[in-house]
Amino acid sequence: MNFLFSHIKIRSCYLWLIGFILFFDISDLRSQEQLRLDQAWSIALQNNYNLQMQEKLIEKAREEISIQRTDYYPSVSTSAVFARANFDQFPLEMPNISRKVGIDLVSLSVDQQIFSGFKTKNLVESAHNQLAASETKKILIRNTVLLEVGSLYYDIQSNLLRQSAFNASIDRIINQHSRVYNLYLSDQATPFDTLEISNRKLQIQNQLALLEDAKIILESNLRYLLNEEKLPPVEPLEPLTVDYSLNELAEYIRLASQMRPELNQLSAQKDARISYADALTARYYPQLSASVAFNYMKPTGDILKSEWTNFYSILLNLRWELWNWNRDSKKVQQARLDIQELDLQQLQLIQDIRHQVKVAWQNLQSAKKNIKLQKNLVDQEKERYRIVEERYREGLATFFDLNSAEVDLTEAEIELHKYYITWYKNKLKLDFATGIIGKSNQEVSNE
């Protein structure tokens, strides 16, 4: 029995140890996970305070619909009146009548609006449109957050690509230094050549140090923007795997007219103002309401029985304001002017969106062309560096030729990386301009 118990304890400890090791292995994997753009977007949308505040405004807009709908239903109220009057001369010519008269009245009433000139209907419709505008504004905030995060993400990628170009340059310089030093030992190179290589390496190392400092600041900004203290390192881009194809400009403009949230928001705001203006015209019509009440009353006075009694009452109330110095018509005119202003805003917004789409599309076309040309230049500079390196080993080229070829190759690679980032950023701007930023092709086709 003791043997069995000991065996169970040893096995439990063994399993616990395996679990402990696996836990830290998983933690290690998580700590080594690299941050992709879609992951950064997901974190930003989850933690963004502006989106959370807008969600509260959406909830308030939903409550406003419920509030406006209450005018469709009857309301129940209670009231109490306890009145006393003392006349200097009672207004009845009857002997021995007290000058004091009183009434105690308690009532419970049900009030129902019958006709209000369609005011309630239009206010409910206006509240629905305001809700749609609030929901669309949330999409706009979302897209803005995605654009900000994406732009900062690609700034970090630009930093990483520049660092990779400089690291490749350092590798070439180290190889150069090794060869030049061997030539120096055989009296085929001067000390100046090795010094020049060392200086070139030091210059690049200084630039790398500046880039690393800038990267720390960019990553700090990313953590702030994502509202997340701990983030894994950013996953480096692989520009060669990207599809650089583009549709026609007209297709992107058509897509923007359907997907851009500002247009939907402005349309919802306009519908809300139209409904509100129609609600204001309700004052042109008579207002009819009814009230049914149960009353419990006790009168006091010499000619009245001082006893509690009850009775029911039905009241119809018709109110029609015939003249108020054109106050209502002026309010309606104000609402109509608001609608006209929204019409002009819509025209301006359409023009702005078309311009944004066109600029982003043209910049992408330019970046696409520059990438193609610069890739050819990089290939040529690599070939040139290879040839000069061979000629230098054979004594047919000077050290300055070799150094110049290496510098030109590094600059060409850095310029190519700049065009890559230009493409990514302008693609991001085009997606924002068309309203499809952060959405897959399947989501866009479904909408």
N, C-alpha and C positions, 0 to 999 in steps of 0.2 A: 504493500500500500504506500509506504514512504517512497519507495522507488518510483512508483507511478506518479506520485505528487511532484517529486523532484523533476521527473521527465517533462511533466506539463509546464512547470515553472521555467525550465530551460527553453522549451519550445516557445513559450510566450515571450520570453526575453529576446529570443532570436527573431521572432516576427516583429517585435517592437523595434529592434535594431534595423531590420530591413525597411520598415516604414519610415524610420527616422532618416535613413540614407536616401530613400526615394523622395522624401519631402524636400531635402536640401538639393537633390538633383533637379527637381522641378523648379525650386526657387532659383537655382543657377540658370536654368533655361529661361525663366521669366526675366531674370536680370540681364540676360544676353539677348533677349528679343529686340529686334530693331523696329523702329516706329515708321509705319507707312502712312501715306497721306490720308487714306480712308480711316485709319485708326485715329489719327489726329483729329479728323473731322468728327468722328463719333464722340471722342472725349469732349471736344469743344461744345457740341450741341447738348451734351448731357449736363455740362457744368456752367453754361453761360447764364448769367443773371438776367440779361435783357430778355432772353427767351422765356425765362421763368416768370418775369414780370408781365410779359405780354400774355402768357397763359392765364394769369390772374385777371387781366383786362378782358380776356375772352369769357371767363367765367362770369364777370360782372355783366357783360353784354347778354349772356344767356339769361341772367337774372332779370335784366331789363325787359326782355320779352315776356317773362312771367308776370312782371309788375304791370306792364301795359295790358295784358290779357285780363287782369282782375276787373277792369271796367265792364267786361262782358257779363259778369256775375253780380247777383244782388249782394248788398252789404247789410249787415245787421248792426244796429246801434241801440243804445239805451240812453234815456235822458230823465232828468228829475227837475221839477220846478216847485219851489216853496216860496209863495208870494203873499205879501200882506200890504193892504192899502188902507190909509186913514184919511177920510175925506173931511174937509172943513164943513162942507154941506153935502149930504148925500144926494146924488142926482135923481132920486125918486121922491115924489111927494106922497110919502106914506108916513103915518104917525108911528112913533116909537121904533124907528129903525136905527140900528147902530151905524155909526159912521165907519166902522171897521169891517173890511171884507178881506177874506183870504182864500187861497187855493193851494192845495198840495197835490201835485201831479207827478206820477211815475209812469213812463211809457217805454215800450219795447217795439222798435219799428224795423221793417225790412224795406230797403230802398232799392229800386231797380231803374237803371237808365233804359229808356225805351228807344229814343232816337237822338243821336248827337251829331247828325250831319256826316256820318261815316268817319268821325274823328278817331274812334278807338281802332277801327280797321286799319286806317292809315298809319297810326302810331305803332301798331304791332308790326306792320309791314316795314316801317322805318327801322324799328329795333332789329328785325331780321337782317336787314341790309347792313346795319351797323355791326352786327355779329360777323357777317361775311367779310366786311372790311377789316375787322380785327383779326380774323383768321388769316386773311391774305397778308396783313402786315407781319404776322408771325413768320410767314414764308419769306417775306422780304428780309426780315432780321436774320433768318437762317441763312439765306443766300449771302448776305453781307458778312456774316461770321465766317462762312466757308471761304469767301474771297480773301478775307484778311488772313485766315490761317494758311490758306494755300500760298498766298504771296510770301508770307514769312517762311513757310516750309521750303519754297524754292530759293529764297535767299540763302538758307542754310545749305541747300544742295549746290548752289553756286560756289559757296565757300569750300565745300568738300571737293568739288571738281577742280577748283584752282589748287587746292592742297595736293590732289592726286597728280596734277600736271607738274607741280614743283617737286614732288617726291620722285617722279619719273626722271625729272631733270637732274636731281641729286644722284640718282643711280647712274645716269650716264656720266656725270662729272666724276663720280668715284672711279668708274672704269677708266675714264680719261686719265685721272690722276695716277692710277696704277701703271698704265702704259707709259705715261710721260716720265714717271719716276724711274721706271726700268730703262728708258732711253737716256735719262740723265745719268744713271749709274754707268751706262756704256758710252758716256760723253757724246750722245747724239741729241741732247736737249739741254737747255740752259736752266739755271735756278729760277730765272724769271718766269719760265713756263709753269713750273710747279706752283710758284707764288700766285700767278694769275688764276690758276684753277682753284686754289684755296680761297682766293678772294671771291671768285664767282660762287663757290659753294657757300661761303659765309653770307653773301648777299641773299641768296635764296633761303637760307635758314632764317635770316631776319624776316623775310617776307612770310615765311611759314609761321613764325612766332606771332606776327601781326594778325595773320589769318586765324590762328588758334584763339587769340584773344577776342577777335571779332566773333568767332563761333560761340564762345562762352556767352557773350552778350546776346547773340541771336537766340541761343537756346534758352536763356533767361526770359527773353521776350516771349518765346513760344510757351514756356511754362505759365507765364502770366496770362497770355491770351487763352490758353486752355484751362486756366484755373486749376492747375495740377502741379503739385510740388515735385513729384518724382516721375520722370519720363525716361524710357529707354532711348538709346542713341538713334538718330535718324538713319533710316536705311538708304544707302547711296543709290542714286539713279543708275539705270542702264539705258542711256539715250538711244543706243542702236536698236533696241527692241520696240521702239515707239512707232506707231503708224502715223506718218506725217501727211496723210491724204486729207483733203478738204472738199466739202461740197461747194456748190455755187452760192454766191452771196445772197441771191434771192431766196434760197432755201432757209438760210439762217434768219433773214428778216421775217419770213413767214412764220418760222418757229417762235421768234421773239414776240410777234403779235398775239400768239396763242398762250405762251408760257410765262411771259414776264409778269411777275406778281403786282408791280406797280399799276399796270393797266387794269387788272382785275380789282385792285383796291380802289382805284379812282372811279371805276364803273359802279362799285358797290356804294361808295360815298355819294355818287350822283343819284342813284336810285333811292338812297335814304333821304336825300334832300328833296327829291320829288315827292316822296310819300309824306314828308314833314310839311311841305307846302300844301299838299292836298288836305292834310289834317287842319291846317290853319284856315282853310276855306270853310270848315265846318261852322265857323262863327256866322257865316252868311245864312245859315238855316236855323229854324226854330229848334230849341232844345226841349225835349219832352222826357219827363221822368215820373215815376209813380212811387208811392209810399203806402204801405199797409202797417198799421200800428195797433198794439194792444195797450190801452191806457188804464191806469188805476188812479182814481181821483177822490179827493176829499175837500169839499168846499166848506167855508166857514162864514157865518153872518146870520143876522136875525131872521132873514127870509129864506135861508138855505139850510138844508139838513146837514148837520155836521157828521156825515157818515162816509165811509169809504165805499166807492162804487166803481165798477169797471165798464168800459165800452170799447168798441173797435172803431177805427177810423180809416178811411181810404182817401188818399190825396193824389190828385193828378196835377203836376206842375208843368206849365207851358211857359217858356221864356224865349222871347225873340227880341234881340237888341236891334232896333231899327236904325239908330244913328249914334255913332261914337267918334265923329270927326275923322272918319276914314282911317281909324287906327288899324282895323283888321286888314283892310286892303293894302295899307302900307307895309304891314308885316308880311303879307303874301308877296308883295313886290320885292321885298328884301330877299325872301327865299328864292324867288325866280332869278334874281341877280346872282345869288350864290350858285345856282345851277349853271348859269351862263359862264361864270368864272371857272367852274369845274370843266365845262366844255373847252374853254381856252387852255386850261392846264393839260387836258387830255391831248389836244393838238400839239402842244409844246413837248409833252412827254413822248409822243409817237416820234416826233422829229429827233429828240435827244436819243431815243433808243436806236433808231435807224443809224444815226451817226456813230453811236458806240459800237454797234455791230460791224459797221463798215470799217471803222478804224482798226478794230481788233482783227478783222478778217484780212485787211491789207497788210497789217504788221505780221500776221502769220504767213502770208504769201512771201513777204520779204524775208522773214526768218527761214522759211523753207528753202528759198533760193540761196540764201547765204550759207546755210548748213551744207548744201550740196557742193557749193564752190569751195567752202573752207575745208571740207573733208578731202577734196581733191588736192588742195594746197598742203594739208597735213601729210597726205600720202607722198606728195612730191618732196616735202621737207624731210620726211623720214628717209626717202631714197637718197636725197642729197647728202644727208648726214652719214648714211652708210657709205656712200662713195668717197666722201671727204675723209672719213675715218680710215678706209682702206688706203687711200692715197697718202694719208699722213703716216701710216705704218710703213709704207714703201718709200717714204721720204720725198714724195712728190707734192705734198701740200704742207703749208706752215701750220703752226699751232693756232695762229689767228684765224685761219680758214676753218679749222675744226671748231674753235670756240664760237665763231660767227654762225656756223651751221647749227650748233647746239642751241644757241640763243634764239635763232629764227624758228627752230622746231618747237621750242617751249612756248614762244609767243603765239605761234600758229595753233597749238593745242589749246592754249588759254582762250584764244579768240573763238575757236570752235565751241568750247564749253560755254562761252558767253552767249553764242547763238542758240545753243541748246536751251539754256535757261530762258532766253527771250521767247523761244517757241512755247515752252511750258507756261510761262506767265501770261502770254497773250492768248493761249488756248484757254487758260483759266478765265481771262477777261471775256473771251467770246462766249464761254459757257454761262458766265454771269449775265452778259448782255442778252442772251437768248432765254435765260431763266431756267436752264437745265443743269446748273452747276450742282455737283454732288449726286446726280441721278444717272442711273444706268440707261442703256438704250431701251431696255424692256419697259422701264418705268415711263420713259418719254412716250413710247408708242402706245402704252395703255392710256395715258392722259390725252 
